[in-house]
């Protein structure tokens, strides 16, 4: 697969729920999205940065969404669904995958910021299409098949001072 070079066009796709819950459960801290974006681009040409978020009517979530935009992310927001039995569900797996496949014709690299193993097949597909697939997540909660499917993996846990607030 292609090595990293300054003219590489990069799309950064962030599974905000996955990163948030992992950072909270492991460290009781929040993600530094500004550093995440900067380090994921690594001096290359940013084509798109999209953060996939869930609206759960939590305090300060609108401020969080606005902060993501200020940092440079396009936000895609999905409302949480509550079912008759009281269970709740909301995820962006299909939306992120469709965006990655669509962007693949316009970028050299897709950086997936998630530890969700459901994206391992997406990494394999991107690589097959000649697109570099990079993953950034916390290794403790990242599926091994996702790490193996990516061209590179950055363990956010190894640089807590950079990636956590």
N, C-alpha and C positions, 0 to 999 in steps of 0.2 A: 504494500500500500504506500501511498505517497507520504513523503516525509513532510514535516512542518516547514513552511517557508513564508516570508512576509506577504507575498501576493495571494496567499491562500484565502479563498472566500469561505467564511464560517457562519453557520447558523447555530445558535445556542437555544436549546429547548429545555426548560426547567419545570420539573414536576414538583411544584411548590409544596403540595401536601406531603409527598414522600420525604422531602428534605426537612420540612418543618417538624413532622412527627419524630423523625430519627434524631434530629438535633435536640428536641425536647426530652425524649426518652433517655438518650445517652448522656447529655450534658446540661439539661435544663437551660439551654441557651437558644438564641435565634441565629439564623443564617445571616452573614454579611453578604447581601446580594450584589453590592457594588464590587467587592473583591472577587466574588464568584464570577461575575461577568468579565472583569478585567483579566483574571487568570485563565478563564476558558478561551478567551480570544488570543492571548499570548502574543500581542503585537501584530496579529494578522488582520485581514480586512473583514470587519463584521458586516454581514449581509442582513441578518435578522436575529433578534433576541426576543424570545417569547416565553412568558411565564404563565403557566396554566394553574389557575387558582380556583378555589371553591368558596362560594359565598355561603356562610353558615350563620349569618346574623350575629357574629361575635363582635364584642367591643373593639373598636379601632381597626376593624378589617378594611374599611374604606380608606383610611389613612395609609394602611399598608399597601393597598392596591395603587394609590396615588404615588407612594414612595417608589414602587417598582417602575412606574412610568418615568418618574424623575431621574432614576438611575439609567434608563435607556431601554427598558423592557416594554414590549407590547404585551398587554395582559389579555388573556382569554379567561372569562369568568363563567363558571357553571354553578347554578344553584344546587344545593344539597337536596336530595329527594328523600322524603320520609314516607315509608310504606305503612299500610294498614296495621301491621303487627308492631309498629314502632321502630323497626329497623331503619337505618339510614344508609344511603349509598351515594357516592359521587366520585367519579374518577375520570381522568382525561386520557386513558391509554389509547383509545381509538383515535381521538382527536390529535394527540401528539404524533401518533404513527402516520396518520394521513398527512399531517403537515410536513413531517420529515421526508416522506416519499415525494410529496409535491415539490419541496425545496431541493431535493437531490439533484434535479436538473440545473439548478442555479448556484450551487455551492460545491466546494471541494471537500468540506468537512462538516459533519454534524456532531455537535457536542450535546450529549444527553446527560442532564443533571438529574439522575434518579438511580435508585438501587433496585428498582422493580425488575425482576427476572422476566416479566412479560415482554420486555423490550429486547431480549436477546435475539429473537428472530428478526426484529427490525435491524439490529446491528449487522446481522449476517446478510440481510437483503441490501442494505446500503453498501456494504463492502463489495458485494457481488456486482453492484452497479458502478463501482469505481469511486465511491465516496468514502472518505476516511470517517470512521465512527469512533468517537471518543466518549468515555463515560467518566463523570465526576460524581462521587457519592461517598458515603461513609462505609468503609469495607465491612464493618461488623454487621451491617444490615443490607448488604448488597448480595444479590444472588450470584453464586459462582458462575453460572452459565452466562450471565451478562458480562462479567469481567472477561471470561474466555472469548466471548463473541466480539468484543471491542478491539480496535487497533491499539488503544491505550486506555489505561485506567488511572485516575488520580484519586487517591484516598484522602478525603477531606479531613479525616481524623489525624493524619500525620502533620497537619498544619492548622491546628485549632485556632491559633492566634491570628491567622489570616482569614479563615472562613467562618468564624463564629464571633458574634457580638457579645 
